[in-house]
Amino acid sequence: MHNPKISIIVPCYNQAQYLTEALQSVLEQTYGNWECIIVNDGSPDNTEEIAQEWVSKDSRFIYLYKENGGLSSARNAGIAIAEGEFILPLDA
């Protein structure tokens, strides 16, 4: 049975207050073969602190920091390192 890996890309800029809820929804879904790439697009809030908590909780969460370049740039940075067969954009 084919069980493709899904790469979930979560671009973040000034959305730290929603990040935990978004990542919890990823963790609670039933499909298990995924990676979740949290892309901090140079956000001045506490996005990095929250993301690092999730990375330490589950190795399927991956943290990526980049200079601010906008939503498309952040999403593309996540896609560039994604290993999944399918891409799922999930805005924080």
N, C-alpha and C positions, 0 to 999 in steps of 0.2 A: 504494500500500500504506500502510495506516495504521500509524504508528509513534508511539503515544502516549507522552508524557513521564510517567515514574514519579517521584514524590516520596518519598524514603526519609527517614523521621523517626527520628533517633537521640537519645532523651532520655538525659542523663548526670547522675548524681549519685553521687560517690564510686566511680566505675567506671573511672577512668583506666587502670588496669592491663589492662582488656579492650578499650579503645577502638581501639587500633591494629589488633588482630586483626579486630574488627568492620568497620572501615573498609576494611581490605585485602580483605575478602570482597566488599565492594561494588565496589571497583575491579577485581577479577579476574573478575567475572561477565561474561557475553557480551553482554548487552543494553546498548546505549550511550546511549539517550536517557533520562537520569535526572538528578536533582539529589539531593544528600544533605544534609539539614539537621541539623547537629549542635547540639542544644539543651543548653547548660550550665545546669542548674537550680540555680544558686548553689552549685555544688560547691566545697568547700574544698581539693580535691586539685589536681593539675596537668592537669585536663581541658582548660583553655583553651590551655595550651602545646601539648599534643598536637593539639588540633583545629586550631590555627593552622598547624601544620606541614602538615596535610592540605589546608587551604584554599590554601596557597601552592603545593602540588603539583599540584592539579587544580581548575580553576574551577567544576567541578560540585559541589564541597564548599562548603557555606555554614555559617558559624558564627553562632549566636545565643546571647546570654547573657541570663538572666532571674533575678530573685530566686527563691529556693527556694519552690516551691509544690506539689511532689509530682509523681509520674509523669504523672498525667492532665493536669495543668496544663502540664507541659513538652511533652508530646505535642501538646496543643492549640495551644500557641504556635508549634510547628513547622508544624502544619497551616495555621495562619492565614496564614503567608507562603508556603506551598507553591504552586507554579505547575503542578504535574503534574495529569494527568487521573485518575491513580490514586495512592493513598496506601499506602505500605508501612511499617508500624511495625517498627523494628529496635532492640531494646534493646541498649545497649552491653554 
